[in-house]
Amino acid sequence: MNRIKATISYDGTNFAGYQIQPGIRTVQQEIDKALTKIHKGENMISYASGRTDAGVHANGQVIHFDTPFNLPLDRWKKALNVLLPTDIRINKVESVDQDFHARYSATGKTYRYKWSYSEVHSPFERNFSVPLGTRKPNVEKMREAAMHLMGTHDFSSFCSTKTATSNKVRTVKLLTLEEQDEFLVMTINGDGFLYNMVRTIAGVLIDVGVGRKAPSDVLSILEKKDRKTAGKTLSAQGLYLENVEYKSYDNPS
Amino acid sequence: MNRIKATISYDGTNFAGYQIQPGIRTVQQEIDKALTKIHKGENMISYASGRTDAGVHANGQVIHFDTPFNLPLDRWKKALNVLLPTDIRINKVESVDQDFHARYSATGKTYRYKWSYSEVHSPFERNFSVPLGTRKPNVEKMREAAMHLMGTHDFSSFCSTKTATSNKVRTVKLLTLEEQDEFLVMTINGDGFLYNMVRTIAGVLIDVGVGRKAPSDVLSILEKKDRKTAGKTLSAQGLYLENVEYKSYDNPS
């Protein structure tokens, strides 16, 4: 068997999320269907670095699958892109060892959250960013709050109450806010993220930006370890999974 | 009665074109529905500078409508944007004289056609540009061909055989090709365009770019006045109505 790693992008708009669920359109369903077709009907299953919710996008999701086939890597890419719907694209295909696992080998992830400053939210942006309307946030205050979230913390206040994992300690290595043209972009990198963590952090930072919270409030929210203290989870269409890190691949020696 | 001019943008992806047709979703249908709602059920009709086909986008389509209401212009914009679906946005609202007509007062239009050079066509671009795949066109040759199309010509070879208008003479004032990041963009400005004219011109220019036609072939295509000589009409998702010109508004004296 050969293990194949693929880096993929998708427009999450028309998917009910990443993971296969009977009767609804998901990213995994489309990928497994394409793989199964390539394998002449043999039932194929792919594994991703993690799920994404309905409406969430990806520029750099990573998956792996096992195959008895020995195709050149470029052929995998072409064959999959021909069979997949155009809202999923395979950007890169690599051959990996059997001990590589898209989910368990991941050492870090980067997400982006994208807001629009435009007075009228462009119809071309409606699924790809979140309008701030007339609320022009104070980005400096948001950066101050972001500083408090960097490092290793118990992020219980910053994840969905539906989070299954008991260990809520995560390390945020990078959390930046940048203004690019008519957009405000939050970039967050860490060793792992709890369910809804990025969108909850984005919500708290915007609350700080528009003055509903002070930058230092973030400290007490962290301390309380109670989801109710953090405010709302922002909508999915602003969120992008940008990159998944793997030790041996990112730091080849 | 007050006549209102509105400049609008729309993502054409989920519309069966601009003009109202029973039983299918069109841009005009949504606009007239929103206007009718504002006018408490009074049946409202809007007039556009022209139709666009299914899948064609607009950044600067212009419409007008008559209303007995005397709302501040900003209220019109807000009310319509609240009622309209997010794939149509009102960017600007102006009060105009009764002799202004979105279609008949128009003195010129600008369209854009957008191709993508990306080896893998981004899922976020799938409805907004046309992939060139491995065909890297010679843009210099395309510009040479474009020069032949500028000026006043009979464009019979460059419009759909379904074109109703008998006079096929039009003036192209500007026809440029620019490379922007991973995109190739054709911009065309003229006094008016025949049905499918922009997409047919785009198709001929790409044919020249990839060597299927020589730049000078454009001259014989024009001469023959036969649609069959020009090649195929490119797909709708690359096409944008950018701007509509009106004499008195663009050159206020």
Contacts between the chains, C-beta under 8 A, distances in Angstrom:
chain1	res1	chain2	res2	distance
A	9	B	122	6.6
A	9	B	123	5.5
A	9	B	124	7.7
A	10	B	123	5.3
A	11	B	123	4.1
A	11	B	124	5.4
A	11	B	126	7.1
A	57	B	124	7.3
A	77	B	120	7.9
A	81	B	120	6.6
A	86	B	121	7.0
A	86	B	123	6.5
A	86	B	126	4.2
A	87	B	123	4.7
A	87	B	126	6.3
A	88	B	123	6.2
A	89	B	120	5.0
A	89	B	121	6.9
A	89	B	122	6.7
A	89	B	123	5.2
A	90	B	120	7.1
A	91	B	120	5.5
A	120	B	77	7.9
A	120	B	81	6.6
A	120	B	89	5.0
A	120	B	90	7.2
A	120	B	91	5.5
A	121	B	86	7.0
A	121	B	89	6.9
A	122	B	9	6.5
A	122	B	89	6.7
A	123	B	9	5.5
A	123	B	10	5.3
A	123	B	11	4.1
A	123	B	86	6.4
A	123	B	87	4.7
A	123	B	88	6.2
A	123	B	89	5.3
A	124	B	9	7.7
A	124	B	11	5.4
A	124	B	57	7.3
A	124	B	128	6.6
A	126	B	11	7.1
A	126	B	86	4.2
A	126	B	87	6.3
A	128	B	124	6.6
